[in-house]
Amino acid sequence: MENLGNLFKVHVSLDRLAAIDLLDIENPKEITYGELDSSCDALARGLVSRGLGVGDRIAILSENRVEFIEVLFGALRAGCVPVPINIKLANDTVRTILEDAEVKHVFTDSSRKSWPVDNLPYTDFDDDYSAFIDPGQFNAVDVSVDQVSMQLYTAGTTGRPKGVLLSHSGQCWASRALVEARRLTFDDRILISAPFFHKNALVAIKTAMLPGASLVIMPSFHPGNAIKSVNQHKCTMVTGVPTMMYMMLAERDLIKSSDFSKVRTISMGSAPASDALLGEISAVFKNASIQLNYGTTEGGPIMLGWFHPDGQPRPTGSVGYPIPGCEYRFE
């Protein structure tokens, strides 16, 4: 069975741009697929050298940055299970998640000023990350069909956040289906400003890397910086939630001075979008189609978002047809 950590392996021999990291927005950092692949291998080797391996939970608690992706795919290659955690959660809730998942190691950054669990090993991206990794080649471990790839925590609408287990096979299948649904190619450049701990962004990462597209990574969402990044880096796709688009559209002076002609898709999910918002988006991003998606974390996550049959246009506000392979029951 294919290890999800090898999702972008086919592109590593090409000098293709994998990501532009805007952690320091004045000094963007470009990473090729070959460089990213080597970093993921180094992370996997670092985990294994510390006795971590198949089934061990590895938490990631940080802002968006390329190191987050390195840990995500590197842990998968080692057979570990990444556990992305919401950085805005209170310490008590973070502690609950770490204990519930039986996390063995945490990767964090300097934005996390206090630590809720004693004696739990952690690595700070801004301090000792380079000492953790072990450069060199690594062969991803073999995985079974149902082997857990990630453990994600839901918003906890009925109480504490609940862990959701997603398999390697399911996530590989979902990534391929969504690449087709979004018609992504290696020519695409995708802005991601939603937090990486959320499935909205995780889906964008995987579906971008499978065809060899490029990511433009914002550490966190800022409407003005998002507009500047789309313009400066010639993004072809913008992903996020409707609230982000509301905030971007409010930056009217910036919008007037920006060129959005390269943007061909605005992809939104996680919340409803009003007809008024959709109309404003179409007026500003004149060459872009709007793709609304629906799904649940448990569903892997997107279940609706497929094309309408026979080339029919998608009605305004529609989340599309079911993704092939998904089963539905409406009650």
Number of C-alpha atoms within 10 A of each C-alpha: 12 15 24 26 27 18 20 22 15 13 21 18 11 11 12 17 21 27 26 23 21 21 17 11 14 7 9 14 15 16 19 18 24 19 16 23 25 18 24 31 28 22 29 33 26 21 24 16 13 9 9 20 21 19 16 20 24 29 26 26 23 26 24 23 23 25 22 21 19 21 25 27 31 31 33 29 28 28 28 26 29 26 27 25 25 21 19 12 10 10 15 11 16 20 16 15 21 22 12 12 20 13 18 16 19 21 19 24 21 12 12 14 6 8 12 13 14 7 5 12 11 18 17 18 17 11 11 12 16 14 9 17 19 18 16 14 14 17 11 20 16 14 20 13 13 13 20 23 31 25 21 25 23 18 14 10 8 7 7 13 17 17 19 16 18 21 21 22 19 17 22 22 14 23 25 15 19 22 19 15 17 17 12 22 17 16 11 22 27 28 29 25 24 24 24 28 21 18 23 26 20 19 20 23 23 25 26 26 24 21 22 26 24 27 25 29 28 25 21 18 18 14 19 17 17 23 20 16 18 22 20 12 14 19 22 23 24 25 22 22 21 20 14 17 21 16 14 20 19 12 13 11 10 17 18 9 10 15 17 20 15 19 22 18 22 23 20 23 20 17 13 15 19 11 11 8 15 17 11 14 19 14 11 16 19 14 15 21 15 21 22 24 23 19 17 13 18 14 15 20 19 25 24 21 23 22 19 15 10 6 7 8 10 18 9 14 15 16 22 21 15 17 18 13 10 11 8 9 4 3 3
